[in-house]
């Protein structure tokens, strides 16, 4: 089979490798579609993410869907927790310290034609969903978890800072919840237009690292989905006193900083979003019943032998979601 491995920063190479043999409890998945995520871009552009660094050639890709050997069309959850530790038993598998995550560390991901993965993490998708819809379930799961943490109420005002895939999915979930007002801010005009078309009540284009937004009514909840300290500063500046900030973005330098005096004066609650938990069944239902639009977010498609082009397009923030189709 063909597989693409990251050897160093910006160094993706095609390999010919053996088809993996599934162990007990695993399914052999023929990979149909793989989304390129912001975290994949961290690996590609910086050789790692956070404190995890590239130590051997790695197959990236954790947003994926395909067909099992039994012929089932599935979306695949990339995080496999141990199920036995205290955190897992408490219902927080996203915090499991023994978690195995596709395309991270030494665990190869999905940018290849076949992958063996635990069957319990392979979720059948209905005929109304295509493989690209299945890809979008992973970022949708992150968005669902972020909205769960927000503790929304119908009378609230909400702001979404950063309108990439996660931000646009958060926006749709918040709209579905029925809050009073949704404000969206984004650097790129085409992504801001997507936010407007998907239900934002008020939109504003901002400059990179913007630290203030004048003239908006303070939101009760801010979702920071940009991954910059400027966006974090903005979130704190515009937040209503006593409000809540959800940090879903991942900073390039593994540091988040802000003026403590403003956050303290406002009594802000700041929460970090760690992947997702127990979200795939909910995500499948939302997409399967067409309550959310994930399909329009997929704007670029590349075959496996053009993975380098796919990463370049994603790094330039062309479109919204870039997908590679291995088979």
N, C-alpha and C positions, 0 to 999 in steps of 0.2 A: 504494500500500500504506500501511498504518498503521504508525507508528513512534513510540516514546516516547523523548524526549530529556531529559536532565538539564541545565537551564540555570544553576542555582545551587544552593546548599545547600537541600535540601528542595523544590526547584522542578522537578517532572516535568511535561512537557507532551506531549500527543498531537499528532503531525504527519501530514499526508498527503504522501507522498513517492513518487518514481518507483521502480519495481522495479529493483534493480541489475542491470546487465548483466555476466555473468561474463567475466573475462579468460581468456586462454589458461591452461589448467591449473586453472581454478577450476570449481566446481560451484555451481549455484543451488540453495539449500536453502530449502524452505518450512518455517519454524520451527514446530514443534509444541509444544515445552515448553522453558521457561527457568527454571533455579533461581536464587534470590536468595542470593548468597554473602555472607559477612561482609565481604569486600573491596568488594562493591557497596554495602554499608551505610556503609563509610568514605567512598566517593564521595558518597553521598546525604546523609550527616550532617555531613561535614567538608569536602566539596568537593575531595577527593583522597585519595590513600593514599601514605604515605611521602613521598618527594620529588616525586611526580607530582601535579600540580594541574590542576584544571579550567580550561581556557583557551578552550573553545568548547563549545556544546551537544553533549553526548555521549550516544550510545545505549549504555546499560549492558547487561550480561548476557554471561557467558562459560561458563556451564554449560548446554549446550543440545543438543537433538536434533531431527531432522525428516526430511523426505523430499527427495531430490534430484530434479532434472528428469527423470532416468532412472528414477525410481520406487523407488530404493533407500532403505530406512529406515536412517538413520545417526545415530551419535553423533559429535559434532564436537570435536576437540581445539582449544582456543582459542589455544594458543601455536604460532606458526609461526616456527621458527628459520631462520637463513640457510643452514645446512648446509655452509658453506664456511670459517668462521672456525676458529681453532685449538681453541676450546672445543667447537665442534660436532664437529670431527674427532676430538677426544679422547673423544667419547661423552657430552658434557655439554650437550645442547641447551638445558636449563633455565637455563643460565648465559650463553647467547648474548647479547651486548650489542646485537645487531641484531634481536632477537626482536620479532615483531609479535603483540600479544595483544588479543583481542577485548574491547571494553568498557573499554579502558585508554588513557589519554593522548588521542591524536587518532584512535585506531582504534575505529570504531563496533562495538558488540557485537550481541546477538541479540534485544533487546526490540523486535522488528518482525516483520512477516509473512514477509519474504524476506531472505535474506542470501547474498552471493556469497563463497565461501571456498575456499582451495586444496583440490583433490580429495585430495591426499595426507594431509590432516588429517581426512578424512571416513571414519569406520570403520563398515562395515555391522554392524548388530546382528541377532541371530537372532530368529525369530518368537516365541520364548519370552520375549523382553524387550519391554516397552512403552516409550513415549517417556520416561516419567518414570524408568524404569530407566536409559535412556540419559543423562539429565541427571545422574544420580548417579555416572556413570563419572568425571566430572572431579574431584569431591571424593574419590572412591575412589582415583584416581590419586595425589593428594597424600598420602593415607594410606599407600598402597603405598610411595611413595618414602620417607616417614618411617620405616616399618618396615624398609625396606632399609637405611637409615642406622644403625638401632639395633643391628645385628649380634646379633640375639637367639640365645640358646641355650635348650634345653628346660628346664634346671634354674633358669632365672631367675625372679625376681619382678618384675612390671611394674606401674607406676601410670599411669593416664590422668587428667589434670587438665583438666576441661572436657569435657562430654558433649554438645556440639553435633554436627552431622553429621560433621565430621572426627574428633572424638574417638570417636564411636560406631563409625565405620568402622575406625579404628585398633584399637579394642577387639576387634572381630570378627576382624580379621586376626591379632592377637596370640593370640586364642583358637584360631584355626585352626592357627597355628604350634604350639601345644601347650606354652606355658610353664607353670611350676608354679603361679603365683598371679597374679590380676589384681585390682588395687585401682582403684576409680573414685571421683572426687570431683567434685561439681557443685553449683552454687548452686540451680538450679531443680529442684523435686521431680519434675516429670514427665519431665525428661531423665535424672535419676538412676534413675527407675523403668525407663526404656528401657535404660539401661546394665545394670541388674540382669537384665532379661528377655533381653538379648543375650549374657549369659555372664560378667559381672563376678562374681568370687568374693566381693568385699567392697566395699560402697558406703558413702559418707558424704556427707551434705549439709553444705556449708560456707557461711560468710558471704562476701560480696563482699570481695575483696582479702585473703582469709585468708593468713596468713604461717606458720602452723604446723598440723600434724596430729599429735596425740599418740597414742601407743599402737599404731601400725602398725609392722609389721616392715619395715625399710628395703628399698625396691626396688632392683634392679640397674639398671633403666632406667625413666626417667620421660618420658612424652610430655606436654608442656605445650601444650594445645590451647585455652586460654582467652583468651590475648592480653592478660593483665594482668601487671603487675610483681608483684602479690601472688602469682599462680600461679607465677611464676618463682622467687620467694623460697621458696614452699612446696616446689617441686621440689628446690631445693638443700638445704633443711632435712631432707627425708625421705630423700634419696638415700643409698644405701650408699656408703661410701668406695670410690673407684675406679670408680664407676658412670658412666652416660651419660645426658645430658638432651637430648631433641629438642625444639627450640622451633618449633612449628608455628603458634602463635597470632600475630596481628598487632596490636601495641599501637596505641591511638588516637593517641598523641602521638609516634609514630615513635621511641620510646626504650625500651630494655630495660635495667634496672638491678638489681643485687643486691649483697649483702654479699660482697665479694671474699674476706674472710678465711675464711669458711665453705667457699666453693667451692674455694679454694686448699688448705685443710686436707684436704679430701676428695679432692683430685686429680681433680675432676670434669671429664669431657669434655662440652663443651656444643657442640651442632651446631644450625645453623639450617636449616630445611627450605625450599628454594626450589622451589615449585611441584612439578613431577614430571618424570620422564624415562622414555620408552619403556614407559609403563604401560598404554596403552589396550588392546592385545591381551590382556594379563594380566587387566585389569579386566573385559573382556567375557567371558573364559573363566570367571572366578570367579562373576560374576553369572549368566551363561548356564547354568552347571552347578548353580546354586542353592547354592553353597557359602557365600555371604554373603546377608544380608537387607538390600537397599537399599530395597525397596518400602515397608516400614512406616515408613521415615524421612520419607517425603513425607506431610505432614499437612495442608497448606493449598494450595488451588488457586484461581487467579483468572484471569479473562479479561484480555486486553491493556488494555481500557478501564478496568480497576480496578487498574492497576499501582501507583497511589499507595496503595491499601488493602493491596496485597501487601507494599509496603515498610514500611508502618506495622506490619503483623503481624510481619514479620521483625525489625524494630527492637525490638519489645516482647518478642522471644524467645518468641512464642506457638508452641506446637508444636515442630517440629524443622526440617524443610525446607519452605520456601514456594516454590511453583512458579507461574509465569505461563504461560498457554496462548494464544499469539498466533493460532493457527489450528487 
